[in-house]
Amino acid sequence: MFKPNAILTTDFYKIGHVFQYPEKTTKVYSNLTPRDNKYTICNDSPFFDGKMVFFGLQYFIKSFLIEQFNETFFNKPLISVLSDYQCRVMSSLGILIPRTHIETLHKLGYLPIEIKALPEGSRVNMRIPVLTITNTHTEFYWLTNFLETALSAVLWKMCNNASIAFEYKRILTEYANKTGVPLDSVSYQGHDFSFRGMSGIEDAMCSGMAHLTSFKGTDTIPAIEALEYYYDATVSEDVIGCSIPATEHSVMCSGGKDTEIETFKRLITQVYSSGFVSIVSDTWDFWKVLTEYLPQLKDIIMARDGKVVIRPDSGDPVEIICGTGRECAGKNYIAEQKGAVEVLWDLFGGTINEKGYKVLDSHIGLIYGDSITIERANEILKRLEAKGFASSNIVFGIGSYTYNYNTRDSFGMAVKSTYVEVGFEPREIEKDPKTGDGVKKSAKGLLCVQLNEKGEFVLKDQCTKEMEEVGELKTVFFNGRLTNADSLINIRKRLEIK
């Protein structure tokens, strides 16, 4: 598969910055910080506390700083690297610029960079740096911010979506506690349905990894493999990601509209005579499936060793799951009034848990995965609670409507320099635009992130070099090597909700 030359995986304007820094610059020190949360989709969560989940750095280090740089730059012949570089710059910028700095880096054979970072899975307030990056060799001062483009492009969305997944988990945990649901089940109530709606395969994989920091349900297979490869995830330690057999509309349509009930029957008696199976049920008439087909199939379903999961796929999720609560036209208006969960309860029954909430019989279940949002998920769980149903009666398929409708501005993620050395003289620098609203104001000088008495991260800037060496930002990448590997199991532990 084609991989762009790592040394050209940047913005064009970065190419000239090596010549723009003051003469005798020897060090550039920068940080990646979430600056603002006012645009984030997570504001729909009633429990959102303004924090972002930090995730994705180890993937970036392994995949880009090590693998891609080695494959497309360091391990290629120097003459080929310089030729490619000159061709791209000349053909697009129309100017010939010196390549000595590229040649020197190639001959060095590794990236002379140090990255210090918080542990992945940390939840940080706005304006708290999640990492710092600086050059370790004086002649490569230009490399620090040269890497900004790729660093930002990879990390902002992984952090966003890990944060959004956490908000779903927080809501599900809240209602699990309210309605007497074992917390172990929450990990399977958020299922990643987003693959086909993401911006390419790698995007889906990265977003899928972020989802799996809080959940274990997914249909994004590459995310599981990526977590094994990049985050040392192993099935012997924990479930990385799992799913169940499921149909799609082409399957149901092919079986015929007039014989749809026979398709249901064949699926649950022949194709999947036991175990879990999810059946999309609104290809034609969802309420007919619930009120006519399922009563005829009840004995078969109750006799199976497993669960049949019903999946509506269109309409208003809140009303379909919880009911309209109002009179409406149509043959099945009573079912529409009650909603799918109550209709299934009336037909299959179930148990009353210790807190007095209804739990559907284990042979039947419900998943909804169309246009689910934080706001809708909360409303559904709130209405189910009001109707006396435990939150475990629904699984949410979380799709690209959630995971792709956000941007770098969702948390205002930005890389900014706060310290340089010119002629080995320290200079504390900052960005503070007078025409802005204060969001873009940066920290200043060397940085130290510490934990306060509440266990929250706080920033101290304008530090001495001695102070910068201590704190919660730990070296994870140094001179071409990952120095402090993390694992999915540790990240999930940091994101546990007590």
MOBELDA-V672434 format. One record per backbone hydrogen bond with DSSP energy under -1.0 kcal/mol. CO is the residue of the C=O (numbers start at 1). NH is the residue of the N-H. E is the energy in kcal/mol with one decimal. If there is no record, write none. Layout:
co=[CO	CO]
nh=[NH	NH]
e=[E	E]
This chain:
co=[5	6	8	11	12	14	16	17	17	22	24	27	29	29	30	31	32	32	33	34	37	40	41	42	45	52	54	56	57	58	59	60	60	61	62	63	64	66	67	68	69	69	70	73	77	78	79	80	81	82	83	84	85	86	87	88	89	99	100	101	102	103	104	105	111	112	113	114	115	115	116	117	119	122	124	125	130	131	132	133	134	137	138	140	143	147	148	149	150	151	152	155	156	157	158	159	160	161	162	163	164	165	166	167	168	169	170	171	172	173	174	175	176	182	183	185	186	187	189	191	192	194	195	198	200	201	202	203	204	205	206	207	208	210	211	211	216	217	219	220	221	221	222	223	224	225	226	227	227	231	234	234	242	245	248	249	250	251	253	257	259	260	261	262	263	264	265	266	266	267	277	278	279	285	286	287	288	288	289	293	297	298	299	304	305	307	308	309	310	311	316	317	318	319	320	321	330	332	333	334	335	336	337	339	340	341	342	343	344	345	349	351	353	357	358	359	361	363	365	366	368	373	374	375	376	377	378	379	380	381	382	383	384	385	388	390	391	395	396	398	399	399	400	407	408	411	414	416	418	418	419	420	421	421	422	425	427	431	433	444	446	448	449	450	452	456	458	460	464	465	467	474	476	477	478	481	487	488	489	490	491	493]
nh=[8	9	10	14	15	17	19	20	21	25	423	421	418	419	133	416	130	131	414	127	40	43	44	45	48	124	121	60	61	62	63	64	65	66	67	68	69	70	71	72	73	74	75	76	81	82	83	84	85	86	87	88	89	90	91	92	93	103	104	105	106	107	108	109	113	136	479	134	476	477	132	474	122	54	52	128	118	32	116	30	114	140	141	143	147	151	152	153	154	155	156	159	160	161	162	163	164	165	166	167	168	169	170	171	172	173	174	175	176	177	178	179	181	185	186	188	189	216	396	398	219	197	198	200	204	205	206	207	208	209	210	211	212	213	214	215	242	192	221	223	224	225	226	227	228	229	230	231	233	488	237	238	218	278	252	253	254	255	256	260	263	264	265	266	267	268	269	270	271	272	309	247	311	289	290	291	292	293	294	297	301	302	303	306	275	277	365	279	367	281	320	321	322	323	340	341	333	336	337	338	339	324	325	343	344	345	346	347	348	349	361	359	356	353	390	351	364	308	310	395	397	377	378	379	380	381	382	383	384	385	386	387	389	388	358	393	394	368	191	193	402	403	404	410	413	36	33	31	429	445	29	427	26	27	425	422	420	442	436	462	463	460	472	458	455	452	450	448	468	469	470	117	483	115	481	478	491	492	493	494	495	496]
e=[-2.0	-1.2	-1.8	-1.3	-1.4	-1.1	-1.3	-1.1	-1.4	-1.6	-3.4	-1.9	-2.3	-1.4	-2.5	-2.1	-2.7	-1.0	-1.6	-4.1	-1.2	-1.6	-2.0	-2.2	-1.1	-2.9	-3.5	-2.1	-2.9	-2.6	-2.9	-2.2	-1.7	-1.7	-2.4	-1.5	-1.7	-2.3	-2.8	-2.5	-1.4	-2.4	-2.4	-1.1	-2.1	-2.7	-1.8	-2.5	-2.4	-2.6	-2.6	-2.3	-2.3	-2.8	-2.4	-1.5	-2.7	-2.4	-2.7	-1.8	-2.3	-2.3	-1.5	-1.7	-2.2	-2.5	-1.8	-2.0	-3.0	-1.5	-2.6	-2.4	-1.6	-2.8	-2.8	-1.1	-2.2	-2.0	-2.2	-2.8	-2.8	-1.8	-1.0	-1.5	-1.4	-2.4	-3.1	-2.5	-1.9	-2.2	-2.2	-2.6	-2.5	-2.9	-1.8	-2.0	-2.4	-2.4	-1.8	-1.6	-2.0	-2.4	-2.6	-2.2	-2.7	-2.6	-2.3	-2.2	-1.9	-2.4	-1.8	-2.3	-2.8	-1.5	-1.2	-1.6	-1.8	-3.1	-3.1	-3.4	-1.9	-1.8	-1.7	-1.5	-2.2	-2.4	-2.8	-2.8	-2.5	-2.1	-2.0	-2.4	-1.7	-1.3	-1.6	-1.7	-2.6	-1.7	-1.2	-1.1	-1.1	-1.5	-2.5	-2.0	-1.7	-2.0	-3.5	-1.5	-1.8	-2.0	-1.4	-1.6	-2.4	-2.7	-1.7	-3.3	-2.0	-1.1	-1.6	-1.3	-1.4	-2.1	-2.4	-2.8	-2.3	-2.1	-1.3	-2.4	-2.1	-2.5	-3.1	-2.0	-2.3	-1.8	-2.0	-2.3	-2.6	-1.5	-2.7	-1.6	-2.6	-2.9	-1.3	-1.3	-3.1	-1.6	-2.1	-2.9	-2.2	-2.4	-2.6	-2.3	-2.6	-2.1	-3.2	-1.7	-1.3	-2.1	-2.2	-2.1	-3.0	-2.1	-1.2	-2.1	-2.5	-2.1	-2.6	-1.6	-3.4	-2.1	-2.3	-3.0	-2.2	-2.8	-2.5	-2.5	-2.0	-2.7	-2.7	-1.5	-3.2	-2.9	-2.3	-2.1	-2.8	-2.3	-2.3	-2.4	-2.5	-2.1	-2.0	-1.6	-3.1	-1.5	-3.1	-1.5	-1.3	-2.3	-3.2	-2.9	-1.3	-2.2	-2.4	-1.8	-1.8	-1.4	-2.3	-2.0	-2.2	-2.3	-2.7	-2.6	-3.2	-1.3	-1.5	-2.1	-2.2	-2.7	-1.2	-2.5	-2.3	-2.7	-3.3	-3.0	-2.0	-2.6	-2.7	-2.1	-2.3	-1.0	-1.2	-2.7	-2.2	-2.3	-1.2	-2.4	-2.1	-2.8	-1.5	-1.9	-1.1	-1.3]
